[in-house]
């Protein structure tokens, strides 16, 4: 263990249990699996990946304060950071240092703050937008380049590393820099300020070629020759940190960014937001259901390179009557939610999964939560397949997956949650807030993803009028599923059990139907338009579909008589009766397939119908025709020709469907959930850390250790020490070999010794354990 890690470990030991529990909550990756003691925890907190995760959660103000601490000497102080930051208040600086300390990114009091080396390594190499120190930049210079810089800075020639030291010392002098800039050619200062205002690196051809100073030398060449710009390779230059600090004057950190940017917001009523979101949520569930039905009907093939072909995605969008961007979004959500997957056959096709059938039995609220949660967590950026170019990735292919997609969506939703309730702002304004909240992750490169995140959240009903709804906010806050569904139920209109039949054979549902009536309407009518009121269209095909499902004509009449607030149109009554009389007159079965009818005239019509010639029907008896076609193809062909057959099984009983819909198996669960700890778990981990420290200390400093393995030390000495500990209630540190042969160090308090066994309280597990004395390798009194 290094000196630095030991120092961090000592500081961790000095913190109280409540602070350590909070640290475990904020940095859970460092506590899983459970560390043995504080030294182990300190090492985990220094792992680069863990440090980077913690840095990603810092605000722009936290980063600014951390930059200030890294720029100054070690240990730093909060007062020095305040002095280097224009308009900063000491209270705001201390608030930031407290957060950095809670994340274990710094340690020590405000007058002696230490920034661990792993934090410096994981942070941006250009601290506070400044270049690297001159000592680091000029260390790689060749001898001839050093000679030019040394000469122009009026320094004697020296070899490395002395030359770099001389240049660094000269550039740290404000008087020297002021004199150099005063005699610099026109335009030189503008170049330096341009690099100091953003990234301190610029492009320059032959940057490592330093020239002797001439009157007509370009300003950028003059700067490189005098060391005010350092060449980094052959094609770029970097502004040395000392020069940048001189340009920035007394406040090198710039204006304090202690508060998030103020943006204009639009505020709505809770009813407006929740009502709009609820309508969109219902539409999202309805569209998802219809989309998966279409996929089941079309059975689109999986491309050789993966994904779904452009022709199929366009057809699905057209049939779904939405923009292709919306249908592609639903496809990716369905795939990630496990409702859609490719079959595992030689020529795979996309099909709804068995999970989809289970999803259909859930309530509307539960179905919405499934797709909303899947959208937030999915790695796909569905809009990447929407640009229409020839080389754009296909929908459902791995090419649209991005590692940070889910994190960007969450951050945009959290940004919405952070402004005033029932309010929203322009997406660019939200991006500005998010960039302050997560400056390391919300770069300009994620702007398009952020814009689509806000758009898609509205389409799926997580927001209403682009403001977070009550159930949407609960999703963002990580509420349990029951809370989310309860909130959505409260925002949805009360379900109704009636429709309004119109003379044009449409039925209007002026609100959300009860689940039972909604399922029935899906059987007997097609949705023509949806919104606050849903319009259903009743046609010959929908009535035939209802009869095919086993619903008799009498039940259809009863349905409309019971659930229509308006009189049943006579045309609808006649249509039901007419189709009911003709429905089932023909019955198809497999023999390979047969067609039978009590009326030979009807069979003659089918036999002589030219559109059925491909079926090759032939008469078996006056009332029976047969064909080599499959029963499903026979029924389909007859229906296309205007007949209305039904399907019967081997016993001659009419079945209610041609066949069970094809389904694929859902893919294995792919979601990864970060390790989290609740309050009880964090407290238990802290207790284990304290116990582990005591064990480690006891093992290192205990005196009078006895061992059955050492010559001259007997088992009697071990028994004597155990019995003494029982009588005194003393804690022991023992090395114990369990039944699997694993050697572990335990901190225990013996309660009794009998029959070759010791009964003791194990401090780590907090319960009584039985130890075989012959398996105790060594034992010592614990130092507590």
N, C-alpha and C positions, 0 to 999 in steps of 0.2 A: 504494500500500500504506500503510495507516494505521500510526501509531506503535506501537499495541498489537500489530498483526500482526507488525511487524518485531521487537518485543521477544520475542514468542512464538517467532518464527523463530530468533532468536539463541539462545534457550534450547534449542530443538531441536537446533541445531548443536552445542551443548556436550555433548549426551548421547552415550553410546557406541553402537556399532552394535548390540549385543545388545539394548539398551533400545529403540532405534528399531524393530528387528525385532519385538519384543514389542508395541509400540504398533500396528504395522501389522496384527498378528494380532488385537488387541483392537478396533481401529477400521478394519476393512477397507474400509468405504464411503469413507473419506477417502483411500484409496490406489488407488482405481479410478475412472477410468483413471489410470495411473501419473503422479504429479505430477512436474513438471520439476525443482523444487528445494525447499528447506526453506520458502521463503516461500509457495510454492504449497500445500505440505502444511499450513502454519499456517493459511492461509485456508480450506482444506477442513475442518480441525478446528473452525473457528469457524462453519461453516454450521449453522443452527438445527436442521435435521432430523437431522444427524449428532450434534449435541450431545444432542438429545432421546433418540436411540437409546442413547447411552452412559449417560445418566442413568437410563434404564429398567433397566439392568443393576446398579444400585447396591443394596446392602442397606440396611435401615433404619439401621444404624450408620453406613454410608458417608454416607447422606443427613443424618444428625444432625450428623456432623462437618462436612460441607459447609455445612449451615445455620449452624453456629457460625462458620465462616470468613466467610460472607457477612454475618453480623450485626455482626461487629467491624470495626474500621478496617482499611484496606489499607496495606501487606501484613499478613496475619494470622500468627498463630503457633500451633503445636500446643499450647503451654503454655496459651494463652488459652482454647482450646477445652476443654482438660481442666478448667480452673478453672470454666467455665460449665456443666459437665455433672456432675450428682451421681453419685458412685461411679465416675467414669471413671479409667482407668489410662493413663499417658502412653504405654505400649507399645501399647495398643489404639488410641489416637489416631494414633500414628505408623503403625500398620498400615493404618488407613483412609486417611491422607494419602498413603501410598505407592501404594495402589490408585487413588486419585483422580489421582495424578500419572501413573501408568502409563496411565490413560485420557486424559491430557492435559486433564482438567477443571480442574486447577490446575497451577501451575508455580512453581518456586522451592524453596529449602530450607525446612526446617521452622520456621526462625526468620524467614522472609520469604516467606510463601505468598501468591501472587496468584491471584485468581479472575477469569478473563476475563469481559468484559461479556456475550458470547453465552451463557455458562453462567448468569449471573444472569438474563438475559432468558428462557431456556428453563426455568429452575427455577420452582417454584410461587411465585406472587406473594405468598403468605402464608408467609414463611420461618419454619420451626419452629412453624407454627401461629399466628404473630403477625401483627397487622395491618400495614398499610403505615405508613411514617413520617408524623408529623403534617404535615411540610412538604409532602408529596404530597397528603394528604387535604384540608387547609384551603386549598390553593391555588385550588380551584374554588369557594370560598364566595362568595356575594353580599355586597354591602357591608352590608346590614342584618343579615345573620346574623353577619358578622364583628364588628359593633358589639356584639351581645349577648355573644358569647364574650369579647371583649376586656374588656368591662365586668365580667363575672363573674369574670374572672381578675385583676382589678385592674390592667389594662394600659391605657395611653393609646390613644386611637383613632388608627389609622393606615391608610393605603391599602395596596393590594397593591403589591409583594410584602413590604413591611415588616411588615404585620400577621401574615402567616403565619410570618415569622421570629420575631416576638415570642412568638406562641403556642407555637411549637416549643421555643424556649428555656425558656419557663415550664414546659412539660410534661416537660422533661428534668430538672427539679429534683425530687429525691426528697422534699425537705422540703415543697415546694409540693403535690405529689400526696398526701403523707401528711396534710397539713392539710385538703385538699379532701375526702378520703375520710372524715376524722374528723367533719366536719360534714354529710356527705351524708345524705339521708333514709334511713329503714329500707328495706331491699330493694335499694338501689343497688349495694352491694358484691356481693350475690349475682348480680345481672345481669352485672356486670363479670367475675366469676369463671366464670360460665357461658360467656361468649364467649371467655374466655381458655383454657378447657379444651379447646376443639375449634376449629371454624371461627370466626374472629373477626368474622363478619358475621351480622347478624340482621335480621329484618323489623320495620318500624315504619311505620305509616301517617302520612303527612305528616311524614316525618323531617326534611325541610328547613325546617319551620316552627319556629323557635326562639322561645321565650316568655320573658318577664321572670319572674324567680324569685318564687314565692309560697309561702306556708306549706303549702298543700294540693296542691302540684305533684306529679304522679306521678314516681317515682324515675327512670324512663327519660328523662323530659323534663328533669329536673334535670341528668342526666348530659350530655345533648346541649347544653344551654345553657351548661354549664361546659367544654365541649370534651373531656370525658372519653370521650364517644362522638362520632364524626364522621358526619354525614349523607352518604350516598352515593346521590345521586338523591333521588327523592321518597318512596321506600318501603323504604329499608334504611339500616342504620347499620353502622359498622365501628369496632372498637376500635383506637385509635392504638397504634403499636408501643411508644411510650414508656410508655404506661399499662400495657400487657401486661408489659413488662420489669419495671416497678415491682412488679406483683402477683406475679411469679415469684421475686423476691428475688435471691439471689446465684447461683442455678443456673438461669438462664432456659431452658436446653436440656432441663431435666428429668432424670430418671434415665437413665443410660447404657444404651443398647440394643446393647451390644457383642457379645452372644451371642444365637443364636436361641432362641425359647421352648422350654422343656422340656415334652414331652408324653408321655403314657402310650402305650406301644407293645405290640403283641402279636407274639411271635416264634415262627416255626414252623421245622420242619426243612426242609432244602433239598429233600428228596424230596417232602414234602407240597406245597410251593409249586410245584415244577416239575411234579409229577405232575398236580396240579389244573389248572395252566395248560395242560399238554399236552392234557388231555381237552377243555378248552374250545376250544383251538386246532383240534383235529380237528372238533369240533362246528361251529365257525365256518366252516370250509372246506366241510363237508358242507351246512350250511344255505345258504351262499352259492351253492353249485352248484345246490341244489334251487330256491332263489328265482329264479335266472336261467332255469332250465328252465320254471318257472311263468310267468314274464314272456313267454318265447318261445311258450308255449302260449296264454296269454290275449291277447297282443298288445294291451295297454291303450293307448288313445289319449292323446295329449298334449293337455292342456287348452289352451284358447285363451290363457289367461294364463300358460301354462307349468306344468310339474309333472304330478303324477299324482293322479287323482280320489280322494276319500275312499272311495267304494264299492270301487274297485279295491284300495286299500291294505288295507282291512279283509278283503277276500277273500283277498289274498295272505297276510296274517297267519294267517287261519284255515286255509288249505291248508298253510301251513308249520308250523302248530301251535306258534306262539310269540306272545308279546305284540306288539301293533302297534308299540310303541316299538322293539322289537328288529328287526322286519321293516323298519321305516322306516330304522333305522340301517344295516342291510345294503344297502338300496336306495341310500342316499347314498354309502356306501363303494364300492359297485359302480360308481356313476356317476362318482365321482372317479377310481377306478382305471382307468377306460376300458373296463370290462366291460359297461357298459350305456349306451345313448345313444338319442336319438330318431332316427327316420329323417328323411331330407331330402325328403320327399314333400309333396304338396299337403295331405294329411291325415296328419300324422306320427303314428307310434305308437312306444311304447317297445319296444326289442328288445335282446337280447344283441348284442354287437359281434363282429367277427372277432377282436379281441383275446381275447375270452372263449374262443374255440376254441383259441387258442394257450395260454391259461392252463390249460385242461383237461389239456394234455399235460405240464405242469410237475409236479414232485414235490409232495407234500403240503406239505413245508417251504417250497418256493418260492411256492406258492399262498398260504400263510398270510402269508408276509412281504409279499406284494403287498397284501393287504387290510389288514394291520396298519399298514404304512407309509402307505397311502392314508388310513386313519382319522386318523392323527396329523396329517397335512398338510392334510386337507380343510377348506374354509372353512365347511361346513354345520354347523348345530346341529340335528340331526334331531329332537331332542325338542321343538322349537318347533311341529312339526306333530302333536304327540301329545295336545294338551290337550282335543280333542274339541269345542271351541267352534265356532260357526258362522263366525267370522271368523279362525280360525287358518289360517296359511299351509299350502298343499298341500305334500306331500312332493315332493322333487326340483325345487321351484321356487326361484328366486333369492331369494325373500323369507326363506328360512331361513339365508342366508349372512351371516356376520359377519366383519369384518376380523380380530378378535383371537381367533377360535375356535381356530385351530391353536396359537397361542402359549400360550393358557391350558392346553390339553391337555399341551403339552410341559412347561410349568412344573409342573403337578401331577405328572407322571411324574418330573421331575427332583427334586421334593420327596420323592417316595417313594424315589428312588435315594439321596437324601442321608441317610436315616435308616439304622439298623442293617440289615445284610443279612438277607434273609428275614423282614423285619419289616414291619408296617403299623400304622396308627393310624386313629382315627376321622377321617372326612372333615373335620369342623370343626377338628380338631386339625391336620390337614395344611394346611388353609387358613390357619391361624394361622402356621404355619411359612412357607408361601409368601408371606404378607403381609409377613413380616419380610424374606424374601429378595428380593422384588420389590415394594416398597411403592408404587411409582408405577403399577403395572399390576394388582396383585391387590386391587382394591377390592371392597367388598361387592356391587357390581353383577354380579360374575362368579361369585358363589357357586353359583348354579344350574348354570352351565356346568361348574364344577369338580366338583360332585357327580356330574353325568352322565359326566364324564371318567373318574372312578374306577370308576363302574358299568360303562361301556362297555369299559374296559380289561379288566375281569374277564370280561365276556361274550365278548370276542374272543380271550382267552387270552394277553394281554400280562402279566397278573398272575394269580396263583393264591392264593386266600384273601386277595385284595387286597394281596398283597406281590409285588414285581417278581420275575418268573422270570428264569432265566439268559438266555434269548433276548430277553426283554423288556428287561432291563437293557442288553444289547448294542445293541438298537434305540435306546434313549434315549441311549446313549453315542456313537451314530453309527458303530458298527462296520460293516465292509464286509459285503455280503450273504452271502458265503461263510461268514463267522464266525457270523452269525445262524442260517443254516440248519444249520450243523454243531452248534451248541448245541441247537437244537430237536430235531434227530435224536437227540442224546444223552438228551434228556428223554422222548422218545416211547418207548413199549414196543416191544420187538423185533417186527417183523411176523411174522405166522403165516400158514400156507397151508392152514388147515383150518377147518371149521365143524362144529357139532353139530346134526344133523338131528333134529327131534322128530316125534312121531306126529301132532301137530296141524298139520303142514306149515309149521312155522317152522324157521329155521336160526339158531343162535346163534353169533356170532363172539366168542369170549371174549377178544378183543384186537384190535390193529390188523392188518388183513389186508394181504398183499402187494399192491402196486399192480395186478398182473395179476388176482389173485383178486377184489380190490375192484371192478375194472371189470366183471368177469364177473358178480358178484353184483348189481351195479346193473342189469344186463340181465335177469336171470332172477328177481329178487325185489324187493320193496319194503321199505324200512326201516320197521319198526313202532315201534321205540324205539331210542334211542342213548344211549351213556354209556360206562362201562368195558367193557361188553359190548353189542354191537349185535345186535338181534333183527330178522331178515328174515322177511317173510311171503311164502310161495309160493302163488300163485293161478292160476286158469285164465288170467287176463289177463296175468300176468307170463310164463307159459310161452308164450302166444301171442306176446308181445312178443319173446321170445328167438327163436322160430321165424321171426317176421317179419324179424329182423335177419340171418337166414341160418344160424342155428345148427340143425343137424339133430337129430332126436330121439336118435340114437345118441350125439351129443356131450353132450347133456343127461344121459343115463344115465351116461356116463363121468365127467362133472363131479362128480356126487354120489358115485359110487363111489370116485373118486380123492381128493376133498377133504372127505369127511365122516368124522369120527372115530367116528360112531355108525352103526348099520345104516340103510340107506335104507328108509324106511317103504314098505310095499307100496302104500298109497294113492297115494303120490307116483309110483311106477312106473306104476300103472294110469292115473293122470291124464295123465302124459306120453304114454303110448302112445295113449290115447283122443284127445287133442287132436292128436297127430301124424297119426293116421289121417284126421281130418277136415280138418286144416289144408291148405290149398292145393287142396281139391277144387274150389273155385270160383276162377276167375282173371279179374280185371278189367283192362280196358285202355281206351284212348281211341279212340273212333271215331264220335261224340264219346266214348262209352265202350261197351264190350261186356262181356258176361258169358258165359263158356263153361264147359261141364262135360260130361264123358263120360257122366254119368248124367242122362238126361232127367227122371227123377223129381225130382232135386234142383232142377233148373231150374224145374220146375212148382211146387215149393214156394215158390220165390222169386217166381215170377210171380203166384201167387195170394195172397201174403202181404199183408194189408191195410196193415201198417205200412210197406210199401215202395211204396205207391201214388204217393207224391209223386215217385218216380223215373221213373214212366211207362215201365216196362219193356215191351218188346214182343219177340216171338219173331222171330228172323231165320232160324233153322234149328232142327232138333230139339235141337241141343246148344249153341245160341248165342242170347243175348238182347242187345238193344242199348238204349241210353238216351241222352238229351241231357244228362244230368248229367255233371259232371266225374268222372274216375276216382277222385279222392280222396273226393268226396261219395258215390259209389257204394259204395266200400269201407267208408266210415264207416257208411252206412245199413245195409248188410248185416250188419256186426258188431253194430250196435245191435239188429238183429232176431234175433240168435243164430247167424248164419252165420259161417263163418271163411274168407273169401276171401283170396287173395294177389294182388299186383299184378305184371303182366308188362309188359315193354317192347315196342317195335314188332316185335322179332324173336321174340316169344313166350317170352322168357327171364324167369323170375321175378326181380324186383328185391328188394333187401333193405330198401327203405324207400320210403315214398310220395314223398318229395321231400326235398331238402336243407333243413335248418331255415333260416328267414328270419333275416337278420342285418342290423344297421345298421353304418355306419362309425363307428369311435370318433372322438370329438371331438379336435380338435387339443390337443396338450399344453398345459395351462394352469398347470402348477406353476412357481413362481418360486423360484429357489434363491439365497440370499445369496452375495455374493462372499466367498470365503475364500482364504487364502494358506497354503501349507505353509512349512516352515522355509527351504527353498532359495529359494522365490519371494520371501519376505520379505527374505532376505539380499541377493538381486539388486536388489530395490527400494531398499534402503538404499544399495547401491553407486551406483545411478543417481542417487539424491538427492545424494550427496556429489559425484559428477561434475558434476551440474547446478549445484551451488553454485559449484564451481570455474569452470565456464563463465561463469556470471553475474558472478562477481567479476572474472574476466579481461576480460570484455566491458566492464565498468564502469571498470576502473582501469588497463587496459593503456596503455602509453606507446609512442609511435613507431608507431602504426597506419598501415599503408600501404593505399592503395586504388586500384585501377585506374580507378575512376570519378572520382577527384578530379583536377583539372588539375595537371600538373607531377609526378604520381606514375606511374611506368612499371611495366610488367610485370617488368622486370629487377629492380626493387626487391623485388617479391613473391618472385621466384625466389631472390634473394639471401637473403631471410629464411628461406625453406623449406630451402635447402641448409645454412644455418647451424644450423637446428634439427636437421637430420639428423646433422650432425657432433657436435653437443653432446648429442644425445638429449633435447632440450628439448620441452616440451609447447606446443602452439599452440592458440589459440582462433580459429576461422575461421567466417566467414559464407559459406554455400555454397548455391547454387541448384541443385537436382537437376533431372532430366530433365522432371519434371512442372511445373517452374517454382516450386516451393515453397522459400522461404528458411528455412534452419535454421542454428542456431549449434551447432558441434561442438567438442568438446575432443579433440584428437588428438595422437599422438606420431609424427612422420614417420619412416619407415624408409629410403625412397629416393625420389629424384625422377628421372624419365627419360621421354623421349618425350612431354612435355607432360602427364604424369600424376604424381600423388604417391601413393605407397603408404604408408599410415599405419595405426596402431592406433587404432581408435575407442574411447574410454574408456567410452562408454555401452553399446555392444553387446559389447565385449571381443573383437572379432575384427578382422581386417585388412580395410580398405576401400580402394578406388581412387577418387581424386578427380581430375577434370579441372581442370587449373590455370586454364583460361579461365572456369570456372564459380565460382571463388573470388572473392567480392565484396570481402572484406576479411580480413586476417589480422593476428594480434598474438601476441606471446609471452604465454603464460598465466602468471599469478601463482599459484604453488603454495606 
